[in-house]
Amino acid sequence: MSGLTSGFTIDELIRIMRECAGEDEAGDLTPDAADQDFDLLGYDSLALMAAAARVERELGVRLPEEELADTRTPAAFVALVNEELSRGTRAAESPR
């Protein structure tokens, strides 16, 4: 049972990015910065990969590497996670 009935949010991404980067190196990520490039917010590709790994562990969803590599903003990252959660939900509902 997941508490994500409304999906993955920007606030959850902020929490994960801060935990991965450490509070002192958290960059300028706020809900108002959802459409800004990760680079401008102080996050490099390693920080993005660490956040993706955390999302995968916490939510049990796999983020495709090629799509993750094209993700440039927090809003796009959140959209990707929600898309994969939706796909995962459909896959989990059908027998394997």
C-alpha positions as CSV (number, residue, x, y, z in Angstrom):
1,M,0.0,0.0,0.0
2,S,1.5,3.3,-1.1
3,G,0.9,6.8,0.2
4,L,1.2,8.1,-3.4
5,T,-2.4,8.1,-4.3
6,S,-2.0,11.5,-6.0
7,G,1.4,10.6,-7.5
8,F,4.9,11.7,-7.0
9,T,5.2,15.4,-6.2
10,I,7.8,18.2,-6.5
11,D,8.0,18.3,-2.7
12,E,9.0,14.6,-2.7
13,L,11.6,15.3,-5.3
14,I,13.0,18.2,-3.2
15,R,13.2,15.9,-0.1
16,I,15.0,13.3,-2.0
17,M,17.4,15.7,-3.7
18,R,18.2,17.3,-0.4
19,E,18.8,13.9,1.3
20,C,21.1,12.8,-1.6
21,A,23.0,16.1,-1.8
22,G,23.1,16.8,2.0
23,E,21.3,19.9,3.4
24,D,24.4,22.1,3.0
25,E,24.7,21.2,-0.7
26,A,21.0,21.1,-1.5
27,G,21.1,23.6,-4.4
28,D,18.3,26.1,-5.0
29,L,15.5,23.6,-5.6
30,T,12.2,24.9,-4.5
31,P,8.6,24.3,-5.8
32,D,8.9,27.7,-7.6
33,A,12.0,26.4,-9.5
34,A,10.2,23.3,-11.0
35,D,10.8,24.5,-14.6
36,Q,14.4,25.6,-14.2
37,D,17.3,23.5,-15.5
38,F,18.9,21.3,-12.9
39,D,22.3,22.7,-13.8
40,L,21.1,26.2,-12.9
41,L,19.8,24.9,-9.6
42,G,23.2,23.5,-8.7
43,Y,22.6,19.8,-9.5
44,D,24.8,17.8,-11.8
45,S,24.1,14.5,-13.6
46,L,25.5,12.5,-10.6
47,A,23.0,14.2,-8.3
48,L,20.2,13.3,-10.7
49,M,21.3,9.7,-10.9
50,A,21.5,9.5,-7.1
51,A,17.9,10.9,-6.9
52,A,16.7,8.5,-9.5
53,A,18.2,5.5,-7.6
54,R,16.5,6.7,-4.4
55,V,13.2,7.0,-6.2
56,E,13.6,3.5,-7.7
57,R,14.3,2.1,-4.2
58,E,11.5,4.0,-2.4
59,L,8.8,3.6,-5.0
60,G,9.8,0.3,-6.7
61,V,9.7,1.9,-10.1
62,R,12.4,1.7,-12.8
63,L,13.3,5.0,-14.6
64,P,14.5,4.4,-18.1
65,E,18.1,5.7,-18.4
66,E,17.6,7.2,-21.9
67,E,14.6,9.2,-20.7
68,L,16.3,10.2,-17.4
69,A,19.3,11.5,-19.5
70,D,16.9,13.8,-21.3
71,T,15.3,15.1,-18.1
72,R,16.5,18.7,-17.6
73,T,14.0,20.1,-15.0
74,P,12.4,19.1,-11.7
75,A,9.0,19.2,-13.4
76,A,10.2,16.8,-16.1
77,F,11.7,14.5,-13.5
78,V,8.4,14.4,-11.6
79,A,6.4,13.8,-14.8
80,L,8.8,10.9,-15.7
81,V,8.4,9.3,-12.3
82,N,4.6,9.6,-12.5
83,E,4.5,8.2,-16.0
84,E,6.6,5.2,-14.8
85,L,4.4,4.8,-11.7
86,S,1.4,4.7,-13.9
87,R,2.9,2.1,-16.2
88,G,4.1,0.1,-13.1
89,T,0.6,0.2,-11.6
90,R,-0.9,-1.2,-14.8
91,A,1.8,-3.9,-15.0
92,A,1.4,-4.8,-11.3
93,E,-2.4,-5.3,-11.8
94,S,-1.9,-7.9,-14.6
95,P,-0.7,-11.4,-13.8
96,R,2.9,-12.2,-14.7
